[in-house]
Amino acid sequence: MNTTTYQLEFYNPIEENNCSKEKILEEMARFLQKKGYVKDTFINAILEREKIFPTGLQTKDINVALPHADAEHVIKPAIVISILKKPIIFNVMGENDKEIPVKIIFMLALNKPHDQLLMLQQLMNLFQKEGSLEKIIQAEDYNTSKTLLEKELINF
């Protein structure tokens, strides 16, 4: 079992109408930067990586995106989650020409490459559990969503 400590944060988008994936990713990355989790270089790194290696993922319940950048852009580990009222179009992981509407974004800012792989595996396990993402979306507030996620990701 890994003992990496990371902070779980929620970002509530300022303006979702006609919001692009680039805009929401930049907002989330700036949120992490302002909180001291990432370097200035993180914002551009996350946008550039998303262009080359899309992170949209179709799941059983609700489509998600898992944007992340190289560990060199991270100061201290965090995951920021944004639950969107209106889905935003992302390109599908491994299928750059296919698009899907994404409802939840999990932006990873982990400062060890191996930790990124482990967290991606943990998240994939979460996504495969029937109804798990639905519970997170339907939670009454971010604290409840955070508690649900922390229980699921406890082994990280």
N, C-alpha and C positions, 0 to 999 in steps of 0.2 A: 504494500500500500504506500502510495506517495503521501508525503506530508507537506506539500506546498501549500502556503497560505496565500489566498487571493481575496480581493474585495469584490463583492457582488453589488453592482449598482444598477439603478433603473434610470433611463432617460425618457422623459416625456417630450415628444417632438413639439416644437413651437408651432409650426405651420405644416399641416399634412396635405392640404388641398393642392393638387398638381405638384406634389413633391416627388423629386426624382431620387433614385437610389444614391446618386452622387451627393445630393444635398443632405440626405439623412445621414449618410456615412460621414460626411464632413462635420455635421453637427455633433454626432456621437463622439467622433475623434476629438473634437475641440472640448467637449465635456470632459473626456478623460485627461486631456492636456491641462485644462484649468484646475482639475483636482490633483495634479501632480503625478499621475500614473505613467504618462508617456512623454517622450521628447517632442519637440516641434516637428521633427521629421516624420512622426507617426502618421499625420494627416495625409501627406502626399503618398507615403508608403502604402497605406490602406487603400487609397483610391487607385493607385497604379496596379497593385496586386489584384484588385477586383476586376480590372479591365482584362488582365492576362489570365487569371485563374478565378472565374466566377464562383460564387459560394452559395447560390440558391439551391435549396434542397427540398424535394418533394417528400413529404412524410405521409403516414396513414391519415392523420387528422388535419394538420395545418402546416402549410409551407413555411419554411424558415430560411434565414441566411446566416452564414457563419463567417463573416469577414474577419480577417486577422492579418497582421503584418509580421515581419521578422522580429525576433526577440531583441535585436540591437536597438530597436526604436522604443523599447519599454524600460521605464525606470523601476516601477514596482507593479506586481501582477494584479490584474483586475479583469472582470468581465462586466460589460455594460449591456443591458437588455432593453430593447424598445419594443413595446407591444403597440402595434399600429391600429388605429381605428379604421383606416382605409388601406388595403394592401398596396404595396409598391412592387413594381415589376423588377425582377432580378433575372439574370441569366443563370442557367442551371449548371451546377458543378459538373465538370466533365463533358458538358454539351453546350459549348459557348453560343451556338445559334438558337438554342431553345430558351424560351422565357416562361417564368411562372410568377403568379402574384404571391408575394411574401407578407405574412401577418406578424411574424416575430423575428427580430434581428438579435442575434447573440454576437456581439463584437468582443473578440478575445484580444487581450493585451497581456501576454504572458512572456516573462523574461528568460525562459529556458526553452529551447526548441523541443526537447523531449516532453516538457509539460504541455505544449500545444497539442502534440499527438495524443497524450493521455486524456486531456480535456475533450478533444474531439471524439474520442472513443466513448467517454462518459456521456457526452451529449447525444451521440448516436444511440446509445442504450436507452436514454430517456425518451428519444423520439419514437423508438420502436414500441414503447409501452402504450397500449391503447388508452386514449383519453387523457394522457399526462399533459399534453400541451393545451388541451381544452380547459383543464382545471386551472392552469396558469392564467389563461386569458380571462376566464370567468371569475377569478378571485376578486373580492370586493375592493382590494387596494394593493399597492405595491408591496407592502409588508407581508401580506398573506402570500402573494406570488413568490416573494423572496424566500419565505419559510418553506414553501413547497419545493422550490428549486434546491435550496440548501439540503433538504432531506434526500433528494435524488442524487445530488453530487457530493454526498458526504465522504465517499471513498477517495476523493481526489486529494 
